[in-house]
Amino acid sequence: MSDDDDAPSQGNETDNEALAEAYNKGLELQKTGDLTGAEEAFRLALALDPKDTGGVAIRLAAIGVENSPEKMPDAYVATLFDQHADVFDEILVDELGYCVPLLVRDLIDRLAIGPFDRMLDLGCGTGLTGVSLADCTHHRTGVDLSERIVELAYDREVYDDLYVGEAVEFLKDFEEEDGSRPHWDLIAATDVLPYLGAIEPFLNGASSRLNARGYLTFSTETLPKETLAGRSYMVGPKNRFAQGEAYVLAGLGAAGFEVLAMEPITVRLEEGEPVPGHLVMARLH
């Protein structure tokens, strides 16, 4: 999903008006190139909304006045997806040309792996990955931070279990009602890393939830080496995280994964331009 510059909303009407005014002023000044003024307006918006439903921390990093945070604020991601839930598929597939779930299905065929008994789909959205992998998975669990998005995924009737939650926290904390910690044969995260930044908690969480020799597949977005300038990850100009290839490979190795494929792909279109990234398939040692 892409941030379309909607102003965040929270609290009472007076707070909402002040927050929207500061946020929109920041956007306007950013677009005109007045980054000093934009920074001042964004910092006011963040003071008015500490939960950061507008993703101001991401914007401050994008204009170069703050270091990239380790992940996007949960409140921002949930708000963004809740706001766009009813047109989610139209935006993602028709406007942005997103087809990563189909690329994962093709990669599974080419690697001659599967079928998988139990799949966990992190950041499941409305269920595009669940649908794409329905014929090679038996039991499917979906997780998404947006309650409205999870409702739409439920309507698709492709998941056996659905939960509202943040991906890394789910991997760390989720237990069944009897207190057991379930494991999966395949964990998919087809549009999660652009919202995370630092990948170590995600990779370690995934390795702890996979059965022996289980598989992890995910997509990343990336930027040219000269733009990353030695950084492992950063917020890109479109307010999404990009990770360096070497950083991803090192993280997978440290978390106990063998990389079966790391292929360059076009993740989506942004204003008609292809966004480069990688599609990864890894197996737990």
C-alpha positions as CSV (number, residue, x, y, z in Angstrom):
1,M,0.0,0.0,0.0
2,S,1.2,3.5,-0.7
3,D,0.8,6.6,1.6
4,D,-1.5,8.9,-0.3
5,D,-1.0,11.8,2.0
6,D,-4.2,11.5,3.9
7,A,-4.1,13.5,7.2
8,P,-4.2,11.3,10.3
9,S,-7.1,11.5,12.8
10,Q,-7.2,11.0,16.5
11,G,-8.6,12.4,19.7
12,N,-11.1,15.2,19.9
13,E,-12.1,17.6,17.1
14,T,-9.8,20.4,18.2
15,D,-6.8,18.1,18.4
16,N,-7.8,16.6,15.0
17,E,-7.9,20.1,13.4
18,A,-4.5,21.1,14.8
19,L,-2.9,17.8,13.8
20,A,-4.3,17.9,10.3
21,E,-3.2,21.5,9.9
22,A,0.4,20.7,11.0
23,Y,0.6,17.5,9.0
24,N,-0.8,19.0,5.8
25,K,1.5,22.0,6.2
26,G,4.4,19.7,6.5
27,L,3.4,17.9,3.3
28,E,3.0,21.1,1.4
29,L,6.3,22.5,2.5
30,Q,8.0,19.2,1.7
31,K,6.6,19.2,-1.8
32,T,7.9,22.8,-2.4
33,G,11.3,21.9,-1.1
34,D,11.2,23.8,2.1
35,L,12.5,21.0,4.3
36,T,13.3,23.2,7.3
37,G,9.7,24.3,7.4
38,A,8.5,20.8,6.7
39,E,10.5,19.5,9.6
40,E,9.1,22.1,12.0
41,A,5.5,21.2,10.9
42,F,6.1,17.5,11.1
43,R,7.6,17.8,14.6
44,L,4.5,19.7,15.8
45,A,2.3,17.0,14.3
46,L,4.3,14.3,16.1
47,A,4.0,16.2,19.4
48,L,0.2,16.4,18.9
49,D,0.0,12.7,18.0
50,P,2.6,10.7,19.9
51,K,1.2,7.4,18.6
52,D,2.1,8.7,15.1
53,T,-0.9,7.7,13.1
54,G,0.4,9.8,10.3
55,G,3.8,8.2,10.1
56,V,5.6,11.4,10.7
57,A,8.7,9.6,12.0
58,I,9.0,8.0,8.6
59,R,8.7,11.4,6.8
60,L,11.3,12.9,9.0
61,A,13.7,10.1,8.0
62,A,12.7,10.4,4.3
63,I,13.7,14.1,4.3
64,G,17.0,13.3,6.0
65,V,16.5,15.0,9.4
66,E,16.2,11.9,11.5
67,N,17.8,8.4,11.3
68,S,15.5,5.7,10.0
69,P,13.5,4.1,12.8
70,E,13.7,0.3,13.0
71,K,10.1,0.0,11.8
72,M,7.0,2.0,10.9
73,P,4.7,3.0,13.8
74,D,2.0,0.4,14.3
75,A,-0.6,3.0,14.6
76,Y,0.4,4.5,11.2
77,V,0.3,1.1,9.4
78,A,-3.1,0.2,10.9
79,T,-4.6,3.5,10.1
80,L,-3.2,3.5,6.5
81,F,-4.6,0.1,5.7
82,D,-7.9,0.7,7.5
83,Q,-8.4,3.9,5.5
84,H,-7.8,2.1,2.2
85,A,-9.4,-1.3,3.0
86,D,-12.3,-1.0,0.6
87,V,-10.2,-0.2,-2.4
88,F,-7.1,-2.2,-1.3
89,D,-7.0,-4.8,-4.1
90,E,-7.9,-2.1,-6.7
91,I,-5.0,0.1,-5.6
92,L,-2.5,-2.7,-5.0
93,V,-3.1,-4.8,-8.1
94,D,-4.6,-2.5,-10.7
95,E,-2.8,0.7,-10.0
96,L,0.5,-0.5,-8.5
97,G,0.8,-3.7,-10.5
98,Y,1.6,-5.8,-7.5
99,C,1.9,-9.5,-8.2
100,V,4.4,-10.8,-5.6
101,P,2.1,-13.6,-4.5
102,L,2.0,-15.0,-8.0
103,L,5.8,-14.7,-8.2
104,V,6.0,-16.7,-5.0
105,R,3.8,-19.4,-6.4
106,D,5.9,-19.6,-9.5
107,L,9.1,-19.8,-7.4
108,I,7.7,-22.7,-5.4
109,D,7.1,-24.6,-8.7
110,R,10.6,-23.8,-10.1
111,L,12.3,-24.9,-6.8
112,A,10.1,-28.0,-6.8
113,I,9.2,-27.6,-3.1
114,G,6.0,-28.2,-1.2
115,P,3.2,-28.9,-0.8
116,F,3.1,-27.4,2.7
117,D,0.8,-28.6,5.5
118,R,0.7,-25.4,7.5
119,M,1.3,-21.9,6.1
120,L,1.5,-18.6,8.1
121,D,0.8,-15.5,6.0
122,L,2.1,-12.4,7.7
123,G,0.7,-9.1,6.5
124,C,-1.9,-11.1,4.7
125,G,-3.9,-8.2,3.5
126,T,-7.1,-9.2,1.9
127,G,-5.7,-12.7,1.1
128,L,-3.9,-12.4,-2.2
129,T,-1.1,-14.6,-1.0
130,G,-3.5,-17.1,0.5
131,V,-5.4,-17.4,-2.8
132,S,-2.1,-17.7,-4.8
133,L,-0.8,-20.5,-2.5
134,A,-4.2,-22.2,-1.8
135,D,-3.4,-25.2,-4.1
136,C,-0.1,-26.0,-2.4
137,T,-1.0,-25.4,1.3
138,H,-3.4,-27.4,3.4
139,H,-4.0,-25.2,6.5
140,R,-3.6,-21.4,6.2
141,T,-3.2,-18.8,9.0
142,G,-3.4,-15.1,8.2
143,V,-2.2,-12.1,10.3
144,D,-2.6,-8.4,9.6
145,L,-2.4,-5.3,11.6
146,S,-5.5,-3.8,10.1
147,E,-8.8,-5.0,11.6
148,R,-10.7,-3.9,8.5
149,I,-8.4,-5.7,6.2
150,V,-8.7,-8.9,8.2
151,E,-12.5,-8.7,7.8
152,L,-12.0,-8.6,4.1
153,A,-9.6,-11.5,4.2
154,Y,-12.3,-13.5,6.2
155,D,-14.8,-12.8,3.5
156,R,-12.4,-14.4,1.0
157,E,-12.8,-17.8,2.8
158,V,-9.2,-18.8,2.1
159,Y,-7.8,-18.9,5.7
160,D,-8.5,-21.4,8.4
161,D,-7.4,-18.9,11.1
162,L,-7.2,-15.1,11.0
163,Y,-5.7,-12.8,13.6
164,V,-5.3,-9.0,14.0
165,G,-1.7,-8.4,15.0
166,E,1.7,-7.0,14.2
167,A,3.9,-9.5,12.4
168,V,7.0,-9.6,14.6
169,E,4.9,-9.5,17.8
170,F,2.8,-12.4,16.6
171,L,5.9,-14.5,15.9
172,K,7.2,-13.7,19.3
173,D,4.1,-14.0,21.5
174,F,1.3,-15.9,19.9
175,E,0.0,-18.9,21.7
176,E,-3.0,-21.2,21.2
177,E,-5.8,-21.3,23.8
178,D,-4.1,-24.3,25.4
179,G,-0.8,-22.4,25.8
180,S,1.0,-24.2,23.1
181,R,3.2,-22.3,20.6
182,P,2.3,-23.4,17.0
183,H,4.8,-23.9,14.3
184,W,4.4,-23.7,10.5
185,D,6.0,-25.4,7.4
186,L,5.9,-22.2,5.4
187,I,5.9,-18.6,6.5
188,A,5.2,-16.0,3.8
189,A,5.6,-12.2,4.2
190,T,5.0,-10.8,0.7
191,D,4.8,-7.1,1.7
192,V,6.1,-6.8,5.2
193,L,9.7,-5.8,5.1
194,P,8.9,-2.4,3.5
195,Y,7.2,-1.6,6.8
196,L,9.9,-3.0,9.1
197,G,13.4,-1.6,8.3
198,A,15.5,-3.7,10.7
199,I,14.9,-7.4,9.8
200,E,16.6,-9.2,12.6
201,P,13.6,-9.5,14.9
202,F,11.5,-10.7,12.0
203,L,14.0,-13.3,10.9
204,N,14.7,-14.6,14.4
205,G,10.9,-14.8,15.1
206,A,10.3,-16.7,11.8
207,S,13.1,-19.2,12.6
208,S,11.6,-19.9,16.0
209,R,8.2,-20.6,14.5
210,L,9.2,-22.9,11.6
211,N,9.2,-26.7,11.8
212,A,12.4,-28.4,11.0
213,R,13.6,-27.6,7.5
214,G,10.7,-25.2,7.2
215,Y,10.6,-22.5,4.5
216,L,10.5,-18.7,4.7
217,T,9.6,-16.5,1.7
218,F,9.4,-12.7,1.6
219,S,9.9,-9.7,-0.7
220,T,12.0,-6.6,-0.1
221,E,12.4,-3.3,-1.7
222,T,15.9,-1.9,-2.4
223,L,17.7,1.2,-3.5
224,P,21.0,1.7,-5.4
225,K,24.2,1.1,-3.4
226,E,25.1,4.7,-3.8
227,T,21.8,5.8,-2.2
228,L,22.1,3.3,0.6
229,A,25.6,4.5,1.1
230,G,26.6,1.7,3.4
231,R,23.4,1.6,5.4
232,S,21.7,-1.7,6.0
233,Y,18.3,-0.1,5.5
234,M,16.7,3.3,5.1
235,V,13.5,5.0,4.4
236,G,13.3,5.7,0.7
237,P,11.8,8.7,-1.1
238,K,8.4,7.0,-1.1
239,N,8.3,6.6,2.6
240,R,8.9,2.8,2.6
241,F,11.8,0.9,3.9
242,A,14.5,-0.4,1.5
243,Q,17.1,-3.0,2.6
244,G,20.4,-3.8,1.1
245,E,21.0,-7.2,-0.5
246,A,24.1,-7.9,1.7
247,Y,22.2,-7.0,4.8
248,V,19.3,-9.4,4.0
249,L,21.7,-12.3,3.2
250,A,23.7,-11.7,6.4
251,G,20.5,-11.6,8.4
252,L,19.3,-14.9,7.0
253,G,22.5,-16.6,7.7
254,A,22.6,-15.4,11.3
255,A,19.1,-16.6,11.8
256,G,19.9,-20.1,10.6
257,F,18.6,-20.0,7.1
258,E,19.9,-21.4,3.8
259,V,19.1,-19.2,0.9
260,L,17.5,-21.1,-1.9
261,A,16.7,-18.1,-4.1
262,M,17.1,-14.3,-3.9
263,E,15.9,-13.0,-7.2
264,P,15.6,-9.4,-8.4
265,I,12.0,-8.4,-9.1
266,T,9.8,-5.4,-9.7
267,V,7.8,-5.3,-6.5
268,R,5.3,-2.7,-7.7
269,L,4.9,0.5,-9.7
270,E,5.1,3.9,-8.1
271,E,3.9,6.8,-10.2
272,G,4.3,4.5,-13.2
273,E,8.0,3.7,-12.4
274,P,9.1,0.2,-11.4
275,V,10.2,-0.3,-7.7
276,P,13.1,-2.8,-7.6
277,G,13.4,-5.4,-4.9
278,H,14.1,-9.1,-4.2
279,L,12.0,-12.2,-3.8
280,V,13.6,-14.6,-1.3
281,M,13.0,-18.2,-0.5
282,A,15.0,-19.7,2.4
283,R,15.0,-22.9,4.3
284,L,15.8,-23.4,8.0
285,H,18.9,-25.4,8.5
